[in-house]
Amino acid sequence: MCDVRSERATRAGAVNTLWFDDDGIHGDNTDGVGICTDITVNLGQAISGRRLLLLGAGGAVRGVLGQLLDQRPSSVVVANRTVDRAVELADHFRACGDVSGCGFHDLEGQSFDIIINGTAASLHGQVPDLPVMDPGPGSLAYDMMYSNEPTVFMKWSRAQGVSRASDGLGMLVEQAAESFRIWHGKHPDTRPVIHALRSSPSSSPGDSGVRTPLPSGEGQG
């Protein structure tokens, strides 16, 4: 529907932010900015020069992969249960940096500085079928889902020896803040928003409390 798409929306193949002017409908994608800002600013973890692993090859990973590669990591591996989908996604972004695709079983014994879970496994209280890996010193595990309690992926990552684990609540806030900047020309202070959400009461009875930042193109909720 968009008459004009930003470069990051074109790379992601989806939009989550729309605005209108004399040129028609403009579309942008703020998911990649959201995750990069959360990791580098809120969590204080550099992406540049680091080895990244992204789990999953669906809309969630496609929506952020371009922006992550713009941060100039030393390498990026996209791993997926269906190997062909991981390879296809890596090939699509190969011009943006050192990125490759593989299956989960190919990860055994490999070492990464940042591991990002872009699968929907956490929504079902599960972890992707991953082998034993060797996280690097000072490593970060990042689940794009978020919850009142540590997600199962965060718990698994700590058991693997990851130094730090985080969910995706900060990504949710930061991608919304980037949309706000586009619409209003001013970037809001996200720190009190994140603090307020972290401090909010638990979910109602019967609610698992697990959520997803709803990346563009990903139909989970």
C-alpha positions in Angstrom: 0.0 0.0 0.0 3.0 2.3 0.5 3.9 4.8 -2.2 7.3 5.4 -0.6 9.3 2.9 1.5 12.5 3.5 3.5 15.6 1.4 2.8 15.2 -0.4 6.0 11.6 -1.2 5.3 12.6 -2.5 1.8 15.3 -4.7 3.3 12.9 -6.1 6.0 10.1 -6.7 3.5 7.6 -5.2 5.9 6.6 -1.9 7.5 5.3 -1.1 11.0 5.2 2.7 10.8 3.1 4.8 8.3 2.8 8.5 7.7 1.2 10.6 5.0 2.2 13.7 2.9 1.8 15.0 -0.6 3.9 12.1 -2.0 1.4 9.6 -0.6 1.8 6.9 2.0 5.3 6.4 3.5 6.3 3.2 5.2 9.3 2.5 7.5 10.4 -0.4 9.8 11.7 0.5 13.2 12.3 -3.0 14.6 16.0 -3.0 13.8 16.6 0.3 15.4 14.6 -0.9 18.4 16.8 -4.0 19.1 20.1 -2.2 18.3 19.3 0.7 20.6 18.3 -1.7 23.4 21.4 -3.8 23.1 24.0 -1.0 22.7 22.5 1.7 24.8 20.2 0.2 27.4 22.3 -3.0 27.9 25.7 -1.4 27.1 26.7 -4.3 24.8 28.7 -3.4 21.7 27.6 -5.1 18.5 30.5 -3.8 16.3 33.2 -6.4 16.0 31.2 -9.1 17.8 30.1 -12.5 16.6 26.3 -12.7 16.4 24.0 -15.7 16.2 20.3 -15.2 15.2 18.0 -18.1 15.9 15.1 -18.3 13.4 14.6 -17.2 9.8 11.1 -15.7 9.9 9.8 -12.1 9.9 11.2 -11.3 13.4 14.8 -12.0 12.3 14.3 -10.5 8.8 13.0 -7.3 10.3 16.2 -6.7 12.4 19.0 -8.3 10.4 19.8 -5.3 8.2 20.2 -2.9 11.1 22.3 -5.4 13.0 24.6 -5.8 10.0 24.8 -2.0 9.8 26.5 -2.1 13.2 29.4 -3.9 11.6 29.7 -7.1 13.6 32.6 -9.4 12.8 30.2 -12.1 11.6 26.6 -13.1 11.7 25.2 -16.6 11.6 21.5 -17.2 11.0 20.4 -20.6 12.2 17.0 -22.2 11.6 15.4 -25.6 11.9 14.8 -25.5 8.2 18.3 -25.0 6.8 17.2 -23.7 3.4 15.3 -20.8 4.9 18.3 -19.7 6.9 20.6 -19.9 3.9 18.0 -18.0 1.8 17.7 -15.2 4.3 21.5 -14.9 4.7 21.9 -14.7 0.9 19.4 -11.9 0.8 21.5 -9.8 3.2 24.9 -11.0 2.1 25.7 -7.6 0.4 25.3 -5.9 3.9 28.1 -7.9 5.7 29.5 -11.2 6.7 26.4 -13.3 7.2 25.8 -17.0 6.6 23.0 -19.5 7.2 22.9 -23.0 8.8 20.9 -25.5 10.7 20.7 -25.7 14.5 22.9 -28.9 14.6 25.7 -27.0 12.9 26.1 -24.7 15.9 27.7 -27.4 18.2 30.9 -26.1 19.8 30.7 -22.7 18.1 31.3 -19.6 20.1 29.3 -16.3 19.9 29.3 -13.0 21.7 25.6 -12.2 21.2 22.9 -14.8 20.7 19.4 -13.5 19.7 16.4 -15.7 19.8 13.9 -14.7 17.0 11.9 -17.9 17.1 8.4 -18.1 18.7 9.6 -21.0 21.0 9.4 -18.9 24.2 5.7 -18.2 23.6 5.2 -22.0 24.1 7.6 -22.3 27.0 10.2 -24.1 24.8 13.7 -23.6 23.6 14.8 -24.3 20.0 16.5 -27.7 19.5 20.0 -26.4 20.0 23.2 -28.3 20.7 25.7 -27.4 23.4 27.6 -24.2 22.5 30.5 -22.3 23.9 29.5 -18.7 24.7 32.3 -16.2 24.5 33.4 -14.2 27.6 31.0 -11.3 28.4 28.4 -12.9 26.1 24.8 -11.7 25.9 21.7 -13.8 25.2 18.7 -11.8 23.9 15.2 -13.1 23.6 13.0 -11.0 21.4 10.0 -12.2 23.5 9.4 -10.6 26.9 7.8 -11.8 30.1 7.2 -10.9 33.7 9.7 -13.7 34.5 12.9 -14.8 32.8 12.0 -16.6 29.6 12.9 -20.2 29.1 15.4 -19.2 26.5 17.1 -16.8 29.1 17.2 -19.7 31.6 18.7 -22.0 29.0 21.3 -19.5 28.0 22.5 -19.0 31.6 22.8 -22.7 32.0 25.0 -22.7 28.9 27.3 -20.1 30.6 26.2 -16.9 29.0 27.3 -13.9 31.1 24.1 -11.9 30.7 20.5 -12.6 29.4 17.8 -10.2 28.6 14.3 -10.3 27.1 12.9 -8.0 24.4 10.9 -5.5 26.4 13.5 -2.8 25.7 13.1 -3.5 21.9 9.4 -3.0 22.2 9.9 0.4 23.8 12.7 1.5 21.5 11.0 0.6 18.2 7.9 2.6 19.4 10.2 5.5 20.3 11.7 5.5 16.8 8.2 5.6 15.3 7.3 8.5 17.6 10.4 10.3 16.3 9.3 9.8 12.7 5.9 11.2 13.4 6.7 14.1 15.7 10.4 14.9 15.1 11.4 14.3 18.7 12.8 11.2 20.3 11.2 10.5 23.7 13.2 9.5 26.8 12.6 5.8 27.0 14.2 5.1 30.4 11.2 5.9 32.5 8.9 4.0 30.2 11.1 0.8 30.5 11.3 1.3 34.2 7.5 1.7 34.6 6.9 -1.5 32.5 9.4 -3.5 34.5 7.8 -2.3 37.7 4.2 -3.0 36.6 2.1 -5.6 38.4 2.1 -9.2 37.2 -0.2 -10.4 34.5 -3.7 -11.4 35.5 -4.4 -15.0 36.7 -4.4 -17.5 33.9 -2.1 -15.4 31.7 1.3 -16.8 30.9 2.8 -13.3 30.9 4.9 -14.1 27.8 4.7 -11.5 25.0 6.4 -10.7 21.8 7.4 -7.3 20.5 5.3 -8.2 17.4 8.1 -7.6 14.8 6.9 -6.6 11.4 5.8 -9.5 9.3 5.5 -11.8 12.3 1.9 -12.9 13.0 2.3 -14.0 16.6 0.7 -12.2 19.6 
